[in-house]
């Protein structure tokens, strides 16, 4: 096998840095804290700025974890992790890697939502680039502060850009493209009126990805495929009811439509007849249809008889007992995904869904839930979370569904998604799928990718994956 260490993104070897002393310790990307060796301390002028004891990364991680564990509330733990990221990025990710299952709900959904709500009340180091619709003439100047001089790969030091408009910006030009010509642009949390419009506008010009439209749809479809296999139902036969028709709900509907069309070998227009969307006005209808304008979810379920019920409405408790029982009348194993975040906005609790369906429901949620015991059996509640797929874009639905325990073991009590601890492994599989599809569409853009050798391709990808290790 080749080593691939000469690739531009290969994460190996020493790094050249120009800072020293206090400036080096203040740079979270290069700071090692007490892990700086004696020789490094001499070279970079760190004597007197650190305790004399030299520690390994593992020792630092253990000490940091003990401090993390001392905080009683999830929000305080989130604050600690944010502080750690601002001080030492390697140690931050080392902590997460060592305690992924425990920390994921702290650094992400649902605790991160609480942290965002408290953002204006806390003093912390600002992160990212803040752009204002009121100062469009300053956008290029503001973004130029993030250029890293001396970059040899044409990226100006930036490979991946996450953009959120807060329903305010974008549509003002392509400065992302001008300053960082090779960067991949990830649209995050765009409102329903802008999400699809902007994605469609730019997708043929630049490498763009909308997490709410494509990521949510991708991981939800993967979970549905796993649920269908676990319950011996064909994907192409499913009727799907999505409660919530925002960017996430419509994105999910689009991905499921493509999945059904592929499985049935029918047109997307034909597959759409099996997808039903409900928003606050009731069931969404085309202009020439005249049935089912009820707002009552139970009534809609009675008519549609869905196999799958998906919630992206943020209406807490929307999946009521009578609605779920109505669904169970028509479907032996209802597939129910209350995906709204954070946890307090979930359409239903997993333990209730199992009780109302006599343990038959196949469940995936948008936030983490502990296993549920019902009638002496333990049910794993899968977290149907975009984070499994968006690091390597969205075309790996088959890879994700094959990694689901319920699918592999044909056991409906197992999880419908790969566990978060499998994220890196799943990311490799997704990246393999993306590369092969890009090659088919003549969009690869790089040479000498070992597409025909499974193990070589896996190593080619893994060599370029960042790892929390000191250089």
C-alpha positions as CSV (number, residue, x, y, z in Angstrom):
1,X,0.0,0.0,0.0
2,X,1.1,3.6,-0.6
3,X,1.5,6.0,2.3
4,X,0.0,9.0,0.5
5,X,1.9,11.3,2.9
6,X,2.7,13.7,0.1
7,X,-1.0,14.7,-0.4
8,X,-1.8,18.3,0.3
9,X,-4.2,17.4,3.1
10,X,-2.1,14.6,4.6
11,X,-2.0,15.1,8.4
12,X,1.6,14.2,9.1
13,X,4.9,15.7,9.8
14,X,6.0,18.9,11.6
15,X,4.5,22.3,10.9
16,X,6.2,25.6,10.3
17,X,5.1,28.4,12.6
18,X,6.4,32.0,13.0
19,X,5.0,32.8,16.5
20,X,6.7,32.3,19.9
21,X,6.3,33.1,23.5
22,X,2.9,34.3,24.7
23,X,1.6,34.7,21.2
24,X,2.2,31.0,20.6
25,X,0.4,30.0,23.8
26,X,-2.5,32.2,22.8
27,X,-2.9,30.5,19.4
28,X,-5.3,27.6,19.9
29,X,-4.2,25.9,16.7
30,X,-0.6,25.5,17.8
31,X,-0.7,25.7,21.6
32,X,0.3,22.4,23.3
33,X,0.3,23.9,26.9
34,X,2.2,21.6,29.2
35,X,2.9,19.2,26.4
36,X,5.6,21.4,24.9
37,X,8.9,19.5,25.3
38,X,12.0,21.0,27.0
39,X,13.6,21.6,23.6
40,X,10.5,23.2,22.2
41,X,10.3,25.5,25.2
42,X,13.8,26.6,24.5
43,X,13.3,27.1,20.8
44,X,10.0,29.1,21.2
45,X,10.9,31.1,24.2
46,X,8.4,29.4,26.6
47,X,10.6,29.0,29.7
48,X,8.9,30.7,32.6
49,X,5.5,30.7,30.8
50,X,4.5,27.1,31.7
51,X,4.8,24.8,34.7
52,X,8.0,22.9,34.5
53,X,6.4,19.5,34.4
54,X,6.0,18.1,30.8
55,X,2.9,16.1,30.2
56,X,1.7,13.9,27.3
57,X,-1.5,14.6,25.4
58,X,-3.2,11.6,27.2
59,X,-2.2,13.0,30.6
60,X,-3.6,16.4,29.6
61,X,-6.8,14.8,28.4
62,X,-7.3,12.9,31.7
63,X,-6.8,16.1,33.7
64,X,-9.2,18.0,31.5
65,X,-11.8,15.3,31.7
66,X,-11.6,15.4,35.5
67,X,-12.3,19.1,35.4
68,X,-15.1,18.6,32.9
69,X,-16.7,16.0,35.1
70,X,-16.7,18.4,38.1
71,X,-19.3,20.7,36.5
72,X,-22.9,19.8,37.5
73,X,-24.9,21.4,34.7
74,X,-24.7,20.6,31.0
75,X,-24.5,24.3,30.2
76,X,-21.4,24.7,32.4
77,X,-19.9,21.7,30.7
78,X,-20.6,23.3,27.3
79,X,-18.9,26.5,28.5
80,X,-15.8,24.5,29.6
81,X,-15.6,22.8,26.3
82,X,-15.9,26.1,24.5
83,X,-13.1,27.5,26.6
84,X,-11.0,24.4,25.9
85,X,-11.5,24.9,22.1
86,X,-10.3,28.5,22.5
87,X,-7.2,27.5,24.3
88,X,-6.0,24.2,22.6
89,X,-7.8,22.8,19.6
90,X,-6.0,19.4,19.7
91,X,-6.8,18.8,23.3
92,X,-10.4,19.8,22.7
93,X,-10.9,17.2,19.9
94,X,-8.9,14.6,21.8
95,X,-11.4,15.0,24.7
96,X,-14.3,14.6,22.3
97,X,-12.7,11.6,20.6
98,X,-12.1,9.8,24.0
99,X,-15.6,10.5,25.3
100,X,-17.7,10.9,22.1
101,X,-20.9,9.3,23.4
102,X,-20.9,11.3,26.6
103,X,-19.9,14.7,25.2
104,X,-21.8,14.8,22.0
105,X,-25.1,16.1,23.5
106,X,-23.0,18.7,25.4
107,X,-21.1,20.2,22.4
108,X,-24.0,19.7,20.0
109,X,-27.8,19.2,20.3
110,X,-29.4,19.8,22.7
111,X,-27.1,21.7,25.0
112,X,-25.6,23.9,22.2
113,X,-29.0,25.3,21.6
114,X,-29.1,26.5,25.2
115,X,-25.6,28.0,24.8
116,X,-26.7,29.9,21.8
117,X,-29.6,31.4,23.7
118,X,-27.2,32.5,26.4
119,X,-24.6,33.8,24.0
120,X,-25.2,37.5,24.5
121,X,-25.0,37.1,28.3
122,X,-21.5,35.6,28.3
123,X,-18.1,37.0,27.6
124,X,-16.0,34.8,25.4
125,X,-13.5,35.0,22.6
126,X,-15.4,35.7,19.3
127,X,-15.0,33.0,16.7
128,X,-15.6,33.1,13.0
129,X,-16.1,36.0,10.6
130,X,-19.0,38.3,11.3
131,X,-20.5,39.9,8.2
132,X,-23.2,42.6,8.2
133,X,-25.8,43.4,5.6
134,X,-25.3,47.1,6.7
135,X,-21.6,47.0,5.6
136,X,-21.5,45.1,2.4
137,X,-18.6,47.1,1.2
138,X,-16.5,45.7,4.1
139,X,-17.1,42.0,3.4
140,X,-14.0,41.4,1.4
141,X,-11.9,43.2,3.9
142,X,-13.4,41.3,6.8
143,X,-12.9,37.9,5.1
144,X,-9.4,38.7,4.0
145,X,-8.3,38.6,7.7
146,X,-8.6,34.8,7.5
147,X,-6.2,34.3,4.7
148,X,-3.2,32.3,5.7
149,X,-0.1,33.6,3.9
150,X,2.1,31.1,2.1
151,X,-0.6,28.6,1.3
152,X,0.6,26.4,-1.6
153,X,-2.7,24.6,-2.6
154,X,-4.7,27.6,-3.9
155,X,-7.1,27.6,-0.9
156,X,-5.5,30.5,0.9
157,X,-5.6,28.2,3.9
158,X,-9.3,27.6,4.0
159,X,-10.9,24.3,2.7
160,X,-14.3,24.4,4.3
161,X,-16.6,27.3,5.0
162,X,-19.8,27.1,7.0
163,X,-22.2,30.0,6.1
164,X,-25.3,31.0,8.0
165,X,-27.4,34.0,7.0
166,X,-29.6,34.5,10.1
167,X,-32.2,35.3,7.5
168,X,-30.2,38.4,6.6
169,X,-27.3,37.9,4.2
170,X,-26.1,36.2,1.0
171,X,-27.3,37.0,-2.4
172,X,-24.7,39.9,-2.2
173,X,-21.9,38.5,-4.4
174,X,-19.5,35.6,-4.4
175,X,-16.7,36.8,-2.0
176,X,-16.4,33.4,-0.6
177,X,-15.4,32.2,-4.0
178,X,-13.0,35.2,-4.7
179,X,-10.8,34.9,-1.6
180,X,-11.0,31.1,-1.1
181,X,-11.4,29.7,-4.6
182,X,-11.2,26.0,-3.7
183,X,-13.2,26.0,-0.5
184,X,-16.3,23.9,0.0
185,X,-19.3,26.0,1.2
186,X,-21.7,24.5,3.7
187,X,-25.0,26.4,4.1
188,X,-26.4,26.2,7.6
189,X,-29.7,27.2,9.1
190,X,-31.1,29.1,6.2
191,X,-34.9,29.9,6.4
192,X,-37.3,28.0,4.2
193,X,-37.7,30.9,1.7
194,X,-34.0,31.1,1.0
195,X,-32.6,27.5,1.6
196,X,-33.7,25.8,-1.7
197,X,-33.5,29.0,-3.7
198,X,-29.9,29.7,-2.8
199,X,-28.8,26.0,-3.1
200,X,-30.3,25.8,-6.6
201,X,-28.7,29.1,-7.6
202,X,-25.2,28.1,-6.7
203,X,-25.0,24.3,-6.9
204,X,-23.9,24.3,-10.5
205,X,-21.2,27.0,-10.0
206,X,-19.5,26.1,-6.8
207,X,-19.1,23.1,-4.4
208,X,-22.0,23.8,-2.1
209,X,-24.0,21.8,0.4
210,X,-27.1,22.7,2.4
211,X,-27.1,20.8,5.7
212,X,-30.8,21.3,6.5
213,X,-32.0,20.4,3.0
214,X,-29.5,17.7,2.0
215,X,-27.9,16.5,5.3
216,X,-31.2,16.1,7.1
217,X,-32.7,14.4,4.2
218,X,-29.7,12.1,3.7
219,X,-29.5,10.8,7.2
220,X,-33.3,10.5,7.5
221,X,-33.5,8.5,4.3
222,X,-30.7,6.2,5.6
223,X,-32.6,5.6,8.8
224,X,-35.8,4.9,6.9
225,X,-34.0,2.4,4.7
226,X,-32.7,0.7,7.9
227,X,-36.2,0.6,9.4
228,X,-37.7,-0.8,6.2
229,X,-35.1,-3.6,6.2
230,X,-35.7,-4.3,9.9
231,X,-39.5,-4.6,9.3
232,X,-39.3,-6.4,5.9
233,X,-41.1,-3.6,4.0
234,X,-39.9,-2.4,0.6
235,X,-38.7,1.2,0.5
236,X,-40.7,1.7,-2.7
237,X,-43.9,0.7,-1.0
238,X,-43.7,3.3,1.8
239,X,-46.2,6.1,2.4
240,X,-44.5,8.9,4.2
241,X,-46.1,11.7,6.2
242,X,-43.8,14.6,7.2
243,X,-45.2,16.9,9.9
244,X,-43.3,20.2,9.3
245,X,-42.8,21.6,5.8
246,X,-39.8,24.0,6.4
247,X,-36.4,23.5,4.8
248,X,-35.7,20.3,6.8
249,X,-39.1,18.8,6.1
250,X,-39.0,19.6,2.3
251,X,-35.4,18.4,2.1
252,X,-36.3,15.1,3.7
253,X,-39.3,14.8,1.3
254,X,-37.0,15.4,-1.7
255,X,-34.5,12.7,-0.6
256,X,-37.2,10.1,0.2
257,X,-38.8,10.8,-3.1
258,X,-35.5,10.1,-4.9
259,X,-35.1,6.9,-2.8
260,X,-38.6,5.6,-3.6
261,X,-38.2,6.4,-7.3
262,X,-34.9,4.5,-7.4
263,X,-36.3,1.5,-5.6
264,X,-39.5,1.3,-7.7
265,X,-37.7,2.3,-10.9
266,X,-40.4,5.0,-11.4
267,X,-40.4,8.7,-12.1
268,X,-40.0,11.2,-9.2
269,X,-43.5,12.5,-10.1
270,X,-44.9,9.1,-9.5
271,X,-42.9,8.7,-6.2
272,X,-44.2,12.0,-5.0
273,X,-47.7,10.6,-4.7
274,X,-46.5,8.6,-1.7
275,X,-45.2,11.7,0.2
276,X,-47.5,13.9,2.2
277,X,-46.4,17.2,3.9
278,X,-48.3,18.9,6.7
279,X,-47.6,22.4,8.0
280,X,-49.5,24.7,10.3
281,X,-52.2,25.2,7.7
282,X,-52.8,21.5,7.4
283,X,-52.0,19.1,4.6
284,X,-50.3,20.8,1.7
285,X,-52.2,20.2,-1.6
286,X,-51.7,21.0,-5.2
287,X,-54.1,23.4,-6.8
288,X,-56.2,20.7,-8.5
289,X,-56.7,18.5,-5.5
290,X,-59.7,18.8,-3.2
291,X,-59.4,16.3,-0.4
292,X,-57.9,16.4,3.0
293,X,-57.5,20.0,4.1
294,X,-58.0,19.0,7.8
295,X,-55.5,20.4,10.3
296,X,-56.1,17.5,12.7
297,X,-53.1,15.0,12.5
298,X,-55.2,12.0,13.5
299,X,-57.7,12.7,10.7
300,X,-54.8,13.0,8.1
301,X,-53.2,9.8,9.4
302,X,-56.6,8.0,9.1
303,X,-56.7,8.9,5.4
304,X,-53.1,8.6,4.4
305,X,-52.3,5.5,6.4
306,X,-48.6,6.3,6.5
307,X,-45.8,3.7,7.2
308,X,-43.5,6.6,8.2
309,X,-44.3,9.7,10.4
310,X,-41.5,12.3,10.5
311,X,-41.6,15.4,12.8
312,X,-39.7,18.6,11.9
313,X,-42.3,20.9,13.3
314,X,-40.8,22.0,16.6
315,X,-44.3,21.5,18.0
316,X,-43.8,19.7,21.3
317,X,-46.1,16.8,21.9
318,X,-47.6,17.0,18.3
319,X,-47.6,13.2,18.0
320,X,-50.4,12.5,20.4
321,X,-51.5,9.1,21.7
322,X,-54.6,8.9,19.6
323,X,-52.7,9.9,16.4
324,X,-50.0,7.3,17.0
325,X,-52.6,4.6,17.8
326,X,-54.5,5.5,14.6
327,X,-51.2,5.0,12.7
328,X,-50.7,1.6,14.4
329,X,-54.1,0.4,13.3
330,X,-52.9,0.4,9.7
331,X,-49.2,-0.4,10.0
332,X,-47.8,-3.2,12.1
333,X,-44.5,-1.5,12.8
334,X,-44.9,2.3,12.5
335,X,-41.7,4.1,11.6
336,X,-41.8,7.3,13.7
337,X,-39.1,10.0,13.8
338,X,-39.7,12.9,16.1
339,X,-36.7,14.9,14.9
340,X,-37.3,18.5,16.2
341,X,-34.5,20.0,18.3
342,X,-33.8,20.7,21.1
343,X,-35.3,17.9,23.2
344,X,-38.0,20.0,24.7
345,X,-39.5,20.5,21.2
346,X,-39.7,16.8,20.3
347,X,-43.0,15.8,18.9
348,X,-43.1,12.8,21.2
349,X,-41.0,10.9,23.8
350,X,-39.7,7.5,22.7
351,X,-41.0,5.7,25.8
352,X,-44.5,7.0,25.0
353,X,-44.3,5.9,21.3
354,X,-43.3,2.4,22.4
355,X,-46.1,2.2,24.9
356,X,-48.8,3.4,22.4
357,X,-47.6,0.9,19.8
358,X,-47.1,-2.1,22.2
359,X,-43.3,-2.0,21.6
360,X,-43.7,-2.1,17.8
361,X,-42.6,1.4,16.8
362,X,-39.2,1.9,15.0
363,X,-37.9,5.2,16.4
364,X,-35.2,7.6,15.6
365,X,-34.9,11.1,17.2
366,X,-33.1,14.3,16.5
367,X,-31.5,14.5,19.9
368,X,-29.9,11.8,22.0
369,X,-32.2,9.7,24.2
370,X,-31.1,6.8,26.5
371,X,-32.3,3.3,25.8
372,X,-36.0,2.6,26.8
373,X,-37.2,-0.5,28.6
374,X,-40.6,-1.9,27.7
375,X,-42.0,-5.2,28.8
376,X,-38.6,-6.4,29.9
377,X,-36.9,-5.6,26.6
378,X,-34.4,-2.8,26.0
379,X,-34.8,-0.6,22.9
380,X,-32.0,1.5,21.5
381,X,-33.2,4.9,20.4
382,X,-31.2,6.0,17.4
383,X,-30.1,9.6,17.1
384,X,-30.9,10.5,13.5
385,X,-28.3,13.3,13.3
386,X,-26.8,15.1,10.3
387,X,-23.4,15.0,11.9
388,X,-22.9,11.4,10.7
389,X,-23.0,12.5,7.1
390,X,-22.3,16.2,6.6
391,X,-18.5,16.1,7.1
392,X,-18.2,14.2,3.8
393,X,-21.3,15.7,2.1
394,X,-24.5,14.0,1.4
395,X,-24.4,11.2,-1.1
396,X,-23.6,8.3,1.2
397,X,-27.1,7.2,2.2
398,X,-26.4,3.6,1.4
399,X,-23.2,3.6,3.4
400,X,-25.0,5.0,6.5
401,X,-28.0,2.7,6.3
402,X,-25.8,-0.4,6.0
403,X,-24.0,0.7,9.2
404,X,-27.3,0.8,11.2
405,X,-27.4,-2.1,13.8
406,X,-31.2,-2.6,13.1
407,X,-30.4,-3.2,9.5
408,X,-27.3,-5.4,9.9
409,X,-28.8,-7.5,12.7
410,X,-32.5,-7.5,11.4
411,X,-33.5,-6.5,14.9
412,X,-36.0,-3.7,15.3
413,X,-34.9,-3.1,18.9
414,X,-31.5,-2.0,17.7
415,X,-30.6,1.5,16.5
416,X,-31.7,2.8,13.0
417,X,-28.5,4.9,12.7
418,X,-24.9,4.2,13.2
419,X,-23.8,5.3,16.7
420,X,-22.1,8.7,17.0
421,X,-18.9,6.8,18.0
422,X,-18.9,5.4,14.5
423,X,-18.9,8.8,12.9
424,X,-15.3,8.7,11.6
425,X,-15.8,5.2,10.2
426,X,-19.0,6.2,8.5
427,X,-17.4,9.4,7.2
428,X,-14.8,7.3,5.4
429,X,-17.5,5.2,3.7
430,X,-19.5,8.3,2.7
431,X,-16.4,9.9,1.3
432,X,-15.7,6.8,-0.8
433,X,-19.2,7.0,-2.2
434,X,-18.9,10.7,-2.9
435,X,-15.6,10.2,-4.7
436,X,-16.9,7.4,-6.9
437,X,-20.0,9.3,-7.8
438,X,-18.0,12.4,-8.6
439,X,-15.8,10.3,-10.9
440,X,-18.9,9.0,-12.7
441,X,-20.1,12.6,-13.2
442,X,-16.6,13.8,-14.3
443,X,-16.4,16.1,-11.3
444,X,-13.5,14.6,-9.4
445,X,-11.1,17.4,-9.8
446,X,-8.1,15.5,-8.4
447,X,-5.8,12.9,-10.0
448,X,-4.5,9.5,-9.1
449,X,-7.4,8.6,-6.7
450,X,-7.3,4.8,-6.2
451,X,-11.1,4.3,-6.9
452,X,-10.8,0.7,-8.0
453,X,-9.1,-0.6,-4.8
454,X,-11.2,-0.6,-1.7
455,X,-8.4,-0.6,0.9
456,X,-6.2,1.8,-1.1
457,X,-9.1,4.3,-1.4
458,X,-9.8,4.0,2.3
459,X,-6.2,4.7,3.2
460,X,-6.1,7.6,0.7
461,X,-9.0,9.2,2.6
462,X,-7.8,8.3,6.1
463,X,-4.4,9.9,5.4
464,X,-6.2,13.2,4.8
465,X,-8.4,13.1,7.8
466,X,-7.4,15.4,10.6
467,X,-6.5,13.7,13.9
468,X,-6.1,15.2,17.4
469,X,-2.4,14.7,17.7
470,X,0.4,17.2,18.6
471,X,3.0,17.8,15.9
